[in-house]
Structures are given as C-alpha cells and as structure tokens.
Amino acid sequence: MSLDQSGKIQNVKASIEKYIDDNLVTTVGLTMDWEGVPFESSGVSVWVQPRIIGMGSRDFHRQVSGSTLGQTTQVMLNFNVFVSPEQMSPRSNRHYQVRDSIAKYFCIGKQIDLYDVNDWATSLQKMEVDEIITDRVVPDPDFYQYNYTVGIRWLEKYK
C-alpha cells in the first residue's frame, strides 16, 4: 500500500501551520513558538505554542473511489497560551482573549485546506475541526496559561 498525498502527515502538519500563520499570526498578530524552530521567550510577553500531540481515532472505509482505500483520520492539535505576569493585572484576562482568538479559527465545523507541500497552488481536500478536546486554564506559578486542544479530521487515502 502507498499513501496518497492526503495521507502524509507532513502535508497535514504543514497545512495546519499555514492556516495558523495566515490567521493567528498575520491577521490576529500572535507570536508562535513553532515546533522544531528555536524560540526565545525573553522580550515576548504573549506567545502560543501549537503542537500536534498525537493521532486520534481512525475509521476505515473499504473503498473511497474506484481503486482507492481510505480512512477518516483525526489529528489532535494542542495550543498552549503563555502570558507573562507583567502583562497581567489582578483582573486581567489576556490569556482568555488569546484563547478566544484561537477558538474563532479552530471551532467545530471550521474547515482547513489540506495541501501537498510540493504544490501549494491547489487544495487536495478540506480538513475539518470536529471536536474540542480541552479548553481550560492551566495553573502555573510563572505564567498565566491556557490550553486549547482540538480534533481535526480528514479522509486519508491509500492504494
């Protein structure tokens, strides 16, 4: 069996990162701590750490086209929000504001284009946010933190 481009996790990760960059970085103006890229938090008062933390459920489909098998696959995408104490007052809600910005773009039903990393011109299909897994404040003595995790599903194909 060989994976179709829609089944390659590198395409899923790159497509999600493009969506985050287009919306949360460019449109909202949030700073990201990207996986695999050195990040220096000094001088940054608010940042978000997006990470794919695992694969969720898979539902096998006998045949998705004439010669293609497939499965609906879920990836779990986690966002950790960090706000330094200097940005907070006793009644501050900055970590909630950042959570709300993330939730706007990662709410149930939101669709994200899945691309082949070798061809960004054409979307292969849509991935869809189908579950909110965690949505909570994280106690931390050094930072105000918020954790927001979603499940994103798509049709993974192989021959």
Phi, psi and omega per residue, in radians:
M1 nan 2.459 3.046
S2 -2.182 2.509 -3.127
L3 -1.340 2.424 2.931
D4 -1.282 2.869 3.112
Q5 -1.011 -0.496 3.132
S6 -1.253 -0.262 -3.128
G7 -1.675 -0.056 -3.089
K8 -1.525 2.097 -3.087
I9 -1.106 -0.477 3.086
Q10 -1.095 -0.601 3.092
N11 -1.244 -0.663 3.106
V12 -1.106 -0.882 -3.119
K13 -1.054 -0.818 -3.127
A14 -1.131 -0.657 3.136
S15 -1.182 -0.727 3.097
I16 -1.130 -0.747 3.120
E17 -1.106 -0.667 3.075
K18 -1.091 -0.771 3.125
Y19 -1.079 -0.772 3.093
I20 -1.073 -0.803 -3.123
D21 -1.094 -0.791 -3.138
D22 -1.100 -0.639 -3.012
N23 -1.782 -0.946 -3.054
L24 -1.418 -0.566 3.136
V25 -1.502 -1.013 -3.044
T26 -1.248 -0.834 -3.058
T27 -1.398 -0.851 -3.069
V28 -1.507 -0.567 3.123
G29 1.604 0.390 3.122
L30 -1.404 2.640 3.066
T31 -1.641 2.298 -3.128
M32 -1.889 2.491 2.959
D33 -1.797 1.577 -3.043
W34 -1.300 2.498 3.074
E35 -1.080 2.315 3.086
G36 1.451 0.008 -3.139
V37 -2.068 2.232 3.131
P38 -0.992 2.416 -3.120
F39 -2.292 2.273 3.105
E40 -1.970 1.981 -3.053
S41 -1.465 -0.187 3.134
S42 -1.159 2.322 -3.103
G43 1.517 -0.108 3.105
V44 -1.913 2.173 -3.075
S45 -1.676 -0.396 3.130
V46 -2.424 2.238 3.059
W47 -2.629 2.831 -3.107
V48 -2.186 2.432 -3.138
Q49 -2.019 1.685 3.096
P50 -1.503 2.348 -3.136
R51 -2.549 2.389 2.912
I52 -1.373 2.074 -3.043
I53 -1.821 0.006 3.082
G54 2.745 3.030 3.098
M55 -1.700 2.428 3.093
G56 -1.634 -2.524 -3.076
S57 -1.276 2.766 3.066
R58 -2.302 2.353 3.089
D59 -2.069 1.969 -3.098
F60 -1.232 2.455 3.037
H61 -2.140 2.186 -3.079
R62 -0.977 -0.837 -3.078
Q63 -2.577 2.169 3.130
V64 -1.845 -0.202 2.986
S65 -2.777 -3.044 -3.063
G66 -0.884 -0.731 -3.080
S67 -2.260 0.292 -3.024
T68 -2.092 2.321 2.981
L69 -1.642 2.960 3.112
G70 -2.958 3.055 3.073
Q71 -2.673 2.512 2.990
T72 -1.375 2.161 -3.042
T73 -2.105 2.526 3.097
Q74 -2.053 2.398 2.991
V75 -2.002 2.484 3.115
M76 -1.729 2.107 -3.126
L77 -1.936 2.136 -3.079
N78 -1.925 2.407 3.030
F79 -2.063 2.144 2.978
N80 -1.845 2.150 3.128
V81 -1.762 2.293 3.105
F82 -2.133 2.280 3.060
V83 -2.259 2.186 -3.126
S84 -1.257 2.605 -3.098
P85 -1.027 -0.461 3.134
E86 -1.115 -0.406 -3.135
Q87 -1.516 -0.062 -3.029
M88 -1.978 2.498 2.940
S89 -1.900 3.024 -3.117
P90 -0.961 -0.462 -3.137
R91 -1.999 0.357 -3.101
S92 -1.272 2.657 -3.118
N93 -2.341 0.511 -3.062
R94 -1.008 -0.716 -3.141
H95 -1.132 -0.536 3.055
Y96 -1.253 -0.653 3.102
Q97 -1.092 -0.753 3.116
V98 -1.142 -0.739 3.081
R99 -0.994 -0.763 3.141
D100 -1.107 -0.646 3.079
S101 -1.112 -0.746 3.111
I102 -1.133 -0.808 -3.102
A103 -1.082 -0.519 3.100
K104 -1.058 -0.682 -3.094
Y105 -1.675 -0.191 -3.137
F106 -2.287 0.956 3.063
C107 -1.765 2.829 -3.132
I108 -1.015 2.310 -3.134
G109 1.662 -0.245 3.135
K110 -1.168 2.335 -3.122
Q111 -1.859 2.490 -3.091
I112 -2.232 2.282 3.118
D113 -1.190 2.373 3.042
L114 -1.784 2.093 -3.112
Y115 -1.964 2.794 2.899
D116 -1.511 2.223 -3.097
V117 -1.069 -0.281 3.101
N118 -1.618 -0.047 -3.127
D119 -2.669 1.596 -3.115
W120 -1.442 -0.019 -3.065
A121 -1.311 -0.576 -3.024
T122 -2.204 2.279 3.068
S123 -1.305 2.346 3.101
L124 -1.305 -0.686 -3.125
Q125 -3.041 -3.113 3.091
K126 -1.816 2.405 2.919
M127 -1.722 2.710 -3.091
E128 -2.375 2.348 3.018
V129 -1.217 2.116 -3.079
D130 -2.140 -0.023 -3.090
E131 -2.784 2.426 2.945
I132 -1.739 2.042 -3.034
I133 -1.611 -0.846 3.044
T134 -2.341 2.596 -3.122
D135 -2.755 1.525 -2.982
R136 -2.760 2.760 2.990
V137 -1.322 2.511 3.104
V138 -1.978 2.083 3.097
P139 -1.145 2.296 3.138
D140 -2.683 2.309 -3.109
P141 -1.287 -0.322 -3.043
D142 -1.809 -0.463 -3.082
F143 -2.424 2.757 2.889
Y144 -1.493 2.209 -3.072
Q145 -2.228 2.665 3.030
Y146 -2.414 2.502 3.140
N147 -2.153 2.250 -3.121
Y148 -2.385 2.077 -3.101
T149 -2.201 2.350 -3.139
V150 -2.178 2.743 2.972
G151 -1.798 2.320 -3.141
I152 -2.135 2.207 -3.104
R153 -1.926 2.628 3.011
W154 -2.733 2.945 3.126
L155 -1.622 1.930 3.117
E156 -1.567 2.213 -3.066
K157 -2.005 2.621 3.059
Y158 -2.720 2.782 -3.111
K159 -2.064 nan nan
